[in-house]
Amino acid sequence: MSTLPIKLRLRFYGDASLRRKAKPVAKVTEKEMAILAEMAQIMRLAGGVGLAAPQVGINRQIIVIDIGEGPRVFINPKIFKRLGCDTKEEGCLSLPGVFLSVKRAKKITVTALNEKNEAVTLSADNLLARVIQHEMDHLKGKLLVDHANIFKKIELKRKLRALLKHKKEVL
């Protein structure tokens, strides 16, 4: 990967970068390679299985995923096929301590660029499909809590306030 020095940090609930719609990447350059490398490192250190660029303050359509099969990169991902339905509990690195049951497609087919600027198509199911969909939500400015019904949002209110308070203390 690249040797460009990039200093990224994980962003938490309340950070404006998490609510912005990410912009497409025109071409994978040395800068994107450096971002990808640092994102993968942040994801591993945080104990996550996926990370989207907005979660580190980068307003680009970049996702890194590793569900134990080695890292995968999705740049400008688009889902063009969804099959089935599955509801499972999810967490998010940007919302520590918050877990919600989320309904998602069980199987998807996604197109994206890889780190070599090559167009790839991937059929994914189960955990990989779920993680791709979760991370793609981040590219749209959508967070895990946006999937909660009103009763769950009321239940989560205290946790979310604590996350906002923690964010202010970190800055």
N, C-alpha and C positions, 0 to 999 in steps of 0.2 A: 504494500500500500504506500501511501504518500508520506513524505517527511515534513509537509507544511505544518507549522505550529498552529493548532486550533485549540482554543480553550472553551469547551462547551460545558454547560452544567444542566442538570435535570431541572425542569420547571415544574412547579406545583400549582394545584388548584388556586385560582385567583390571578394567575399570571396571564396577561393579555395575549401572549403569543399562543396560548392553548385554544383561543377562540377565533383565531384568524384562519381564513381559508388559504391553504397552501398553494403556491404557484408551481406550475410545471417546470421541470428542468429541461433546458434546451439541449444540453450535451453534458455528458459526464466528463469533467475535467479533473486536473490534479486537486483542485479545491474540494470537489465533491468526494473524491477518493479519501482525502484527509477527514472530511466530515463523517463519511461512512466508517472509517477506522475508529474514530473517537466515539461515535454512536455505539458501535459494537462493544467497545470497552466499557462505556457507561452502563449499557444494558446488562452486561455480565456482572459488573461490580454491584449493581443494584439488585441482582437476582431476578431479572425479568426475562421474558421470552420474546418480547417485541418492543421496538421503540420507533416512534415516528419523529421526523425532524422538528415539528413544532414543539415537541416535548423537551427539546434542547434549545429552543429559541430560534430555530432556522425555519423560515417561511417557504419551504420547498417540499415538493411531493417525493419524499425519500423515506423508505422504511427499511429497517434491519430486523430480521427475525431469526431466532435460533431456539427450536423446540427440542434440542438434543440431537439433531441430525446435522449439525454444522450450520454456520451462518448463511442466510439467504438475503439477497438485496432486491428490493422492488422500488423502481423509480418510475414515477408517473403511472401507478397501477390503476387498472380499470377492470372491474368485474363485469363480465358479459354473460355469465350463466350462473344461476343459483338453483339448487335442488334441495328439497327436504327442509326440515325445520328441527331445531334442537335448542333446548333451553338449558343453560349451565351457568354456574357462578363464575364471575370474572372479577379480577382486581386490576389495578392500574398503577404504574410507577408514579404517576403524577397525582394520584389520590391515595396515598398510603393509609392502610387501615379500612378502606372502603371496599366492600364486596357486594355485588349485585347479581341476581339471576338475569341473564339477558338472552332473548330469543334471537337466533341467527340462523342463516342457511347452514345446513349440515355439509353441503358440498358446493364448491364454487369453481369456476374457471376464470382465471385472471390473466391479463396481459400486462406486461411492464417492460421497462428496460432493465438490463442487469448492469453491473459495474463496468462492463466492457462496451457499453452503448449498444448492445445487441437486444433486439426485441425477443422476448420469451413469452411463452404461453404455458401456464401451469394449471393442472386440475388438482385441487386440494380438498381434503375432507377432514372431519373431526377437529382436532386441536389446531392444526395448521390453518384450516379454513377459518376457524374462530379468531385466531390471532391476526390473520390478514384483515378480516373485517373490522376487528377492534382498532387496529392501527390505521386503517383507511378512514375510520370515523375521525381520528385526530387530524387527518389531512383536510377534513371538511369543517374543522373547528368544533366538532362534537365530542363531548366527554361521556364517560361511563354513566355519570349521574343523570344525563339527559334521557337515559333509557328507563329511569325509575318512574313509577307511578306517583301520584300526589301523596299517597300515604307513606311510601318509602322515602320521599323527599323530606317530608316532615320529620320522619324518624332520623334521617341523616343530618338534619339541620345543625345539630350541636357539633358533630364531627367536622362538617364543612366549615363552620365558624372557627374551630380550632385549627384547621388547615390554613385558613386565611390569616389567623393570628401568627402562626408559625412562619408563614411566608414573610410577614412584615418584620419579624424578629431576625430572619435570615438576611434580609436586604440591608 
